[in-house]
Amino acid sequence: MEAKNTEKTAVIGCGPAGMMAALQAAKRNKQVLILEKEKRPAKKLLLTGDGRCNLTSTLRPQEMIDEIFRGQQFLYSAIFQFPPQATRDFFEKLGVKLKEERGRRIYPASNRAAEIKNKLIEELNNQGVRIKLATEVEKILTSANTVTAIKLKGGKKIAVSSVILATGGISYPETGSDGSGYRLAEDLGHKIKKPELALVPLKVENDWTSLAAGLKLKNVMVKLFWQEDLVKESFGEVIISKNKLTGSAILIISCHLQEFKLENYKLAIDLKPGLGKEKLERRIQGDLDKYSNKYFKNALKDLLPAKLRPVIVKLSRIPADKVCHQITGRERSELVKLLKNLPVKVTGKGGVKEAIITSGGLALEEVEPATMASKKIAGLYFAGEILEPAAYTGGHNLQIAFSTGYLAGLNC
């Protein structure tokens, strides 16, 4: 094996972005040291995809970019230079068998996120990358706006020629993503755009959620309005618990909701997005005719799941014991409106332990998009969730980590 050169790169953070960056730097014959404050590497990676690791997709580069809701333009270079196809090829060369699932999502065939972590660690060892766990960086040292060393907690200094910050955001702080990387960047004069929790459950204030708690609604449309203007529609799943909503459709909506402006938002669920208002009214009329001599509360069993029926009966203001053939056209029309726009009052987002990702972070205008290099400090690079961009579910955020990590390692 060719001897390593004397240039040393320190990668702060042993998550997917940091590991990819370290591998690319090592393949360029650099001495690479990963510093991880946690006692175990890649703790957050093990949680992704419910422990199965939705590591990328089969999307083409432009399709992938369309799934990014913050920082699209910045990520063009990263995604086109290291697209989802490159990620698939990378892991297959490491011996990981992959499979495609619904939504063009890619998982390891083993359904084990641990396999992805183990293969990355094995390859890091093969490339001669040193990993120091339970090691916290206190400061990145510079001279004449150039990286010279890192100072560890406890005072030890390590001379380096470049540093890659890949410490993550603020979601799942117990995995090490506790915002500490923001402080390191701020100490060097970098600006942080306030991190917002994204892909996170929503807290709601609706009595009906306790009646429907435990219900999983499939194939519904969630609509977010800013005052009267539609901001975002999201089709998919909604999972109801007392005063909280989650599920794929809600997680996407959460990316477009800012907590400090909650009073200006309106949220509604279309329970029957496949039916227009006229078709739905005809469908309801058919059910009312079918159960014409029964009480209204017993006439919705063909239309709605059991846990949702008492909710709709209550909110419709049609008396539960009203006989179906006595229901008026106006009441029927109001029922249609309710089913197409079930109102939800949002009171906030879930906490950092529930959020899948962080939207916001290191300001993009201070980073070179083609290299992930700092525009302020020579020898400083960034990768992964510490950066501002964020994407919807589907393996896209891990892909961003791999793509930005690739560029940082290629250029450090």
Buried (B, 14 or more C-beta within 10 A) or exposed (E): EEEBEEBBBBBBBBBBBBBBBBBBBBEBBBBBBBBBBBEEBBBBBBBBBEEBBBBBBBBBBEBBBBBBBBBBEBBBBBBBBBBBBBBBEBBEEBEBEBEEEEBBBBBBEBEBBBBBBBBBBEBBEEBEBBBBEEBBBBBBBBEEEEBBBBBBEEEEEBEBBBBBBBBBBBBBBEBBBBBBBBEBBEEBEBEBBEBBBBBBBBBBEBEBBEBBBEBEBEEBBBBBBBEEEEBBBBEBBBBBBEBBBBBBBBBBBBBBBEBEEBEEBBBBBBBBBEBEEEEBBEBBBEBBEEBEEBBBBEBBEEBBBEBBBBBBBBBBEBBEEBBBEEBEEEBBEBBBEBBBBBEBEBEBBBEBEBBBBBBBBBBBEBBBBEBBBBEBBBBBBBBBBBBBBBBBBBBBBBBBBBBBBBBBBBBB
